Amino acid sequence: MYKLGNNLGMRLRGKLGKIFGSPDDDHDHRLALDLVEAGTDEDLKKSVGKKVGKALPEGITSRMLYRDIVKIAWPSFVELTLTQLTSMADMMMVGRLGAYAISGVGLTNQPKFLLMTMFIAMNVGATALVARYKGADERKKANNVLRQALLLTFIFSAIASIVGFIYAQPMVKFMGAADAETLAAGTVYLKIQMVGFVFMALASTITASLRGIGDSKTAMVYNLTANVVNVILNYILIYGKFGFPRMEVAGASLATIIGQFVAFVMAVRAVTRKGQYLELDIKDGFKPDWNILKNIFNIGIPSMIEQLVMRAGVIIYARTVASLGTVAYATHQVSMNIQAMSFMNGQAFAVSATSLVGQSLGKKRPDMSNAYAQRTRRIGMTVSMILAVTFFFFGRYIVALYTNETEVIEQGAKILMLVAFIQPFQSSQFILTGALRGAGDTRATAIIIFITVLLVRPGLAILTIKHLEWGLIGAWIALVADQMLRSLLVLIRYNSGKWKSIIVQ
């Protein structure tokens, strides 16, 4: 399996390199940030609250900044988009088994994300710190962050996987499984996911650290390889092809964790090769470094609170939607799966914003951090308009890829019109949140998530579904209100400039 993954990875790297430039050539290319002189702590303090100027440092052009942004964003965009396409393929293949299978698998999403909360939060800290130390030219510290982050992830994910396996059925039942068939499907899916949980978690930490230094190509290669393995095994294991047993929902889950294990092996290989900026030497061990751990926790704990609040809010929201019945929840799940596709735009450019803002602040150049963030937002906004048009006019055909049930297709098409409306706001929100996280400003984002996801979205969903009886459309109106308010609050926080004064030792 490793040889298969490695060969696929090398082929993908070669093909993509011909289109976008080889990774080796790209490795030699310096950022525009590398061409400017380092600033001082005083420069950071003076920039807070000041109106952002449009002038760039001498010798730096907008074209250079756009090149840096795209250089980091395009591999993430390809990776995230194809990862989501794999998730969509999963849902389409599972969907052929019936609405119960879609609902069963969908009900596992929030418990799984909840169990991922701790190490995802620490990954935010790892990305921000690696970016800062890269900007400050402190390679040893950046490598130590990777080591400490992997230690934390192993501990947290091991505990979470045991808890998730033992309590899989109660968690799926709590999420609102409407019948025994749905509960059984969700339970078996979640239990198998927990078997491969640690490998998935460790690979995600390596990915987060690589993105901190602006290396999104390496993660793209091993994650795309995992997706290819996943889709092939989905076909074989769900339907029982080529002499394999027909495993249905269990086969979909098993295919996913095998693909994730391939990604883990390739990720470890990527950071244990000699001569890389992030170079993990297993012989050095994983002894705790309390100063680095403290820095990770300072950024990660507010992010963990944010993730917990978000999961709590989404779980309340999902349970409220599940009360509408299996068909309505299946429609909701298909719509959410399609909406998640639109996240890829904002998330990919958020990777650029996080890395470039973090590196700029590490070099103590707040002017460069502003310049990068503004231009990243512009590109993301352009892509979001294309997505909006696609969802608005072709929503019916996209939903029909998942199911042939007329009721699901009709209502799903209406929901995608709402998804189209929020695209520009959603893109801006993701990118500016990425910029704030690159600065280590995770406390502000945690407060914003508390207000919007825990209060506004579930509160409006309960109002529209339980009291106004607007059904599934009411639930999506609540989601739109959440996204709009969140976008506004993130923009206000970014414009305050307070994130530029955060100091990392």
Secondary structure, 3 states (H helix, E strand, C coil): CHHHHHHHHHHHHHHHHHHHCCHHHHHHCCCHHHHCCCCCHHHHHHHCCCCCCCCCCCCCCHHHHHHHHHHHHHHHHHHHHHHHHHHHHHHHHHHCCCHHHHHHHHCCHHHHHHHHHHHHHHHHHHHHHHHHHHHCCCHHHHHHHHHHHHHHHHHHHHHHHHHHHHCHHHHHHHCCCCCHHHHHHHHHHHHHHHHCHHHHHHHHHHHHHHHHCCCCHHHHHHHHHHHHHHHHHHHHHHHCCCCCCCCCHHHHHHHHHHHHHHHHHHHHHHHHCCCCCCCCCHHHCCCCCHHHHHHHHHHHHHHHHHHHHHHHHHHHHHHHHHCCCHHHHHHHHHHHHHHHHHHHHHHHHHHHHHHHHHHHHHCCCHHHHHHHHHHHHHHHHHHHHHHHHHHHHHHHHHHHCCCCCHHHHHHHHHHHHHHHHHHHHHHHHHHHHHHHHHCCCHHHHHHHHHHHHHHHHHHHHHHHHHHCCCHHHHHHHHHHHHHHHHHHHHHHHHHHCHHHHCCCC
